[in-house]
Structures are given as structure tokens and as C-alpha cells.
Amino acid sequence: MLGVRLLLIGAPGAGKGTQATRIADHFHVAHISSGDLLRAHVINNTAIGRTAQDYMERGDLVPDEVVLDMLRKPVTEAVAAGGYVLDGFPRTVEQAEAAYAVAKDLGVAVQVAVHLAVDPASLLERLVARGQESGRSDDTPEIIKHRIDVYEQRTKPLLDYYAERERLITVNGERPIDEVTWSVIVQLQKAQRLLAD
């Protein structure tokens, strides 16, 4: 199986983390979650973590240069090992353009973007439940609503960007988890065959 360089796009609560892990396992590539990496930096009180913490607590996007700096090494290492599933970055067209400029020179640019489409009302429900289960401080109803609004305004335009530049696959993220995974994998295998031609 060819390596895959894949980006997952979806609102908070769309199931990116779950699907990214499953897709990465299926294709034997690394799952790189910008959110998990940022949270690890905050816990370890690194320079990146200290910069990111205020933004994350408000539900705002962490500045591009901070995230790009953090992702450079894991993405480069993942490509050397066969590829990646990137979850949580880029979140804006500006980030995508900045990431593309860096990634193109390194030969690590995204090949396919997968959009997990979920209705905003379902997202709110999912995230409130997740917050109650996990105790995550950024899963309160007010912050969740703000994060969904930020996604609608700043991240959704990425769909047009990737539809024009790379390949964009859209999957109904409201279906059962196994069905979503199966649908993504089937479409990715088709896309891989096209990329290989």
C-alpha cells in the first residue's frame, strides 16, 4: 500500500480524532493531532505551550507560526516513515497556504483532504457529552459554541481551497463510527489509485 498524506477537516466534535486514529492504523502511517501536541506542550510547560495556553482556554486558534513550528518535525519524520493523517491543522486558508509553502519545499505536502460533515446541533450535543465524560476544560457549552462559530467562519473556507488545489473527499460524519471509517477508507483507496497513475 502506498503511503498517504492526508488532512482531516471537521468541526470540533466531528470525530476527527477517532477517525484519524483508525485511518492511520489502516494505512500504517502516523496520526498527528495538533490539538494533542499543543495540550502536551501546555502540560510540559514548554515555550510553545505557554504561548498556546491563553488562546486554547478562550477557544481561539493558536497563531500559525506557533503551530507550524511545532508540526515541522513530526510531519517530516512521518513522511520519511510512509505518511501521515493530520488532524486539527490547518484551520484557516492562511494556515493552509503557509503550510503548503513550507511543506512543498520539504516534499511533505498534503495529497488529500477529508471533510467529516456533521450538523452543528449534533456537534454541540456530542461535545457537551464529551466534556461531562472527560472533564476537558474547553468543553463547556459557551466555549463549544464559540469554537463552532470560529470553525464556521475560519475553517469552512478550507473546503473550497482543497477542492480547488488537491482532492477533497466529503463523508457524512453523523453515521455510526464504523460506517464513517469504511466510507473514508474506500474513497481514499480510489484516490490513491488516481494519485499513483
C-alpha positions as CSV (number, residue, x, y, z in Angstrom):
1,M,0.0,0.0,0.0
2,L,1.3,3.4,-0.9
3,G,1.9,6.0,1.8
4,V,-0.8,8.6,2.2
5,R,-0.5,12.3,3.2
6,L,-4.0,13.2,4.4
7,L,-5.6,16.1,6.2
8,L,-8.9,15.7,8.2
9,I,-11.2,18.7,8.3
10,G,-14.2,18.8,10.6
11,A,-15.8,21.0,13.2
12,P,-15.0,20.4,16.9
13,G,-16.7,17.1,17.8
14,A,-17.0,15.8,14.3
15,G,-14.9,12.7,15.2
16,K,-11.6,13.8,13.7
17,G,-9.5,12.2,16.5
18,T,-11.4,8.8,16.3
19,Q,-11.3,8.6,12.5
20,A,-7.7,9.9,12.3
21,T,-6.5,7.0,14.5
22,R,-8.4,4.4,12.6
23,I,-7.3,5.7,9.2
24,A,-3.7,6.0,10.3
25,D,-3.8,2.4,11.6
26,H,-5.3,1.1,8.3
27,F,-2.7,2.7,6.1
28,H,0.2,2.2,8.7
29,V,1.0,5.9,8.9
30,A,1.4,8.4,11.8
31,H,-1.6,10.1,13.3
32,I,-0.5,13.7,14.0
33,S,-3.0,15.7,16.1
34,S,-2.2,19.4,16.5
35,G,-4.6,19.6,19.5
36,D,-2.9,16.6,21.3
37,L,0.5,18.1,20.6
38,L,-0.5,21.5,21.8
39,R,-2.0,20.1,25.0
40,A,1.2,18.1,25.6
41,H,3.2,21.3,25.2
42,V,0.9,23.1,27.8
43,I,1.2,20.2,30.3
44,N,5.0,20.2,29.9
45,N,5.1,24.0,30.2
46,T,7.3,24.4,27.1
47,A,7.7,27.8,25.3
48,I,5.1,26.7,22.7
49,G,2.7,25.5,25.5
50,R,3.0,28.8,27.4
51,T,2.2,30.8,24.2
52,A,-0.7,28.5,23.2
53,Q,-2.4,28.2,26.5
54,D,-4.3,31.5,26.6
55,Y,-5.6,31.0,23.1
56,M,-6.8,27.5,23.8
57,E,-8.5,28.4,27.0
58,R,-10.6,31.0,25.1
59,G,-11.4,28.5,22.3
60,D,-9.4,30.7,19.8
61,L,-7.0,29.5,17.2
62,V,-3.3,29.3,18.2
63,P,-1.2,31.6,15.9
64,D,0.0,30.0,12.7
65,E,3.8,30.4,13.3
66,V,3.5,28.6,16.7
67,V,1.6,25.6,15.2
68,L,3.8,25.4,12.1
69,D,6.9,25.4,14.3
70,M,5.5,22.6,16.4
71,L,4.4,20.5,13.4
72,R,7.5,20.7,11.3
73,K,9.5,17.9,12.9
74,P,6.6,15.3,13.4
75,V,5.4,15.8,9.9
76,T,8.8,15.4,8.3
77,E,9.5,12.3,10.4
78,A,6.1,10.8,9.5
79,V,6.7,11.3,5.7
80,A,10.1,9.6,6.0
81,A,8.2,6.6,7.6
82,G,5.4,6.5,5.0
83,G,3.0,9.3,5.5
84,Y,0.6,10.9,7.9
85,V,-3.0,11.7,8.9
86,L,-3.1,15.3,10.1
87,D,-5.9,16.2,12.4
88,G,-6.6,19.8,13.5
89,F,-4.3,21.8,11.2
90,P,-4.5,23.8,9.1
91,R,-7.6,25.5,10.3
92,T,-7.7,28.6,8.0
93,V,-6.9,29.2,4.4
94,E,-4.0,31.4,5.5
95,Q,-2.6,28.5,7.6
96,A,-3.0,26.1,4.6
97,E,-1.1,28.5,2.3
98,A,1.7,29.0,4.9
99,A,1.8,25.2,5.5
100,Y,1.9,24.5,1.8
101,A,4.8,26.9,1.2
102,V,6.8,25.1,3.9
103,A,5.7,21.5,3.1
104,K,6.2,21.8,-0.7
105,D,9.9,22.6,-0.2
106,L,10.2,19.6,2.2
107,G,8.2,17.3,-0.1
108,V,5.6,16.7,2.7
109,A,2.5,18.5,1.3
110,V,-1.0,17.1,1.8
111,Q,-2.3,15.0,-1.1
112,V,-5.9,14.5,0.0
113,A,-8.3,16.4,2.4
114,V,-11.2,14.5,4.0
115,H,-14.1,16.5,5.3
116,L,-16.3,15.0,8.1
117,A,-19.6,16.7,7.7
118,V,-21.7,17.0,10.9
119,D,-24.7,19.2,11.6
120,P,-23.8,22.0,14.2
121,A,-26.7,20.9,16.6
122,S,-25.2,17.4,16.7
123,L,-21.8,18.8,17.4
124,L,-23.0,20.7,20.4
125,E,-24.7,17.6,21.8
126,R,-21.5,15.5,21.2
127,L,-19.2,18.0,22.8
128,V,-21.3,18.7,25.9
129,A,-21.4,14.9,26.5
130,R,-17.6,14.6,25.9
131,G,-17.0,17.5,28.3
132,Q,-19.0,15.7,31.0
133,E,-17.2,12.4,30.5
134,S,-13.6,13.7,30.1
135,G,-13.7,16.9,32.2
136,R,-11.9,18.8,29.4
137,S,-11.9,22.4,30.4
138,D,-12.6,23.6,26.8
139,D,-15.8,21.6,26.5
140,T,-18.2,23.9,28.3
141,P,-21.3,25.0,26.3
142,E,-20.1,28.6,25.9
143,I,-16.6,27.7,24.7
144,I,-18.1,24.9,22.5
145,K,-20.4,27.4,20.8
146,H,-17.5,29.8,20.3
147,R,-15.3,27.0,18.8
148,I,-18.1,26.0,16.4
149,D,-18.6,29.7,15.4
150,V,-14.8,30.0,14.8
151,Y,-14.9,26.8,12.7
152,E,-17.8,28.1,10.6
153,Q,-16.1,31.5,9.9
154,R,-12.5,30.5,9.6
155,T,-12.1,26.8,8.8
156,K,-15.0,26.1,6.5
157,P,-13.5,28.1,3.6
158,L,-10.7,25.5,3.6
159,L,-13.2,23.1,1.8
160,D,-13.1,25.3,-1.3
161,Y,-9.4,25.8,-1.0
162,Y,-8.7,22.0,-1.0
163,A,-11.4,21.3,-3.6
164,E,-9.5,23.5,-6.0
165,R,-5.9,22.7,-5.1
166,E,-5.8,19.0,-4.0
167,R,-8.5,16.3,-3.7
168,L,-11.4,16.8,-1.3
169,I,-13.4,13.9,-0.1
170,T,-16.6,14.7,1.9
171,V,-18.1,12.0,4.2
172,N,-21.2,12.1,6.3
173,G,-19.8,12.2,9.9
174,E,-23.2,11.6,11.5
175,R,-23.3,7.9,10.7
176,P,-22.0,5.2,13.0
177,I,-18.2,5.3,13.6
178,D,-17.5,2.1,11.6
179,E,-19.5,3.3,8.6
180,V,-17.7,6.6,8.6
181,T,-14.3,4.8,8.7
182,W,-15.3,2.4,5.9
183,S,-16.5,5.2,3.7
184,V,-13.3,7.2,4.2
185,I,-11.0,4.2,3.5
186,V,-12.9,3.2,0.3
187,Q,-12.7,6.7,-1.1
188,L,-9.0,7.1,-0.1
189,Q,-8.1,3.8,-1.8
190,K,-9.8,5.2,-5.0
191,A,-7.9,8.5,-4.6
192,Q,-4.6,6.6,-4.0
193,R,-5.0,4.8,-7.3
194,L,-5.5,8.1,-9.1
195,L,-2.5,9.6,-7.3
196,A,-0.4,6.6,-8.4
197,D,-1.3,7.0,-12.1
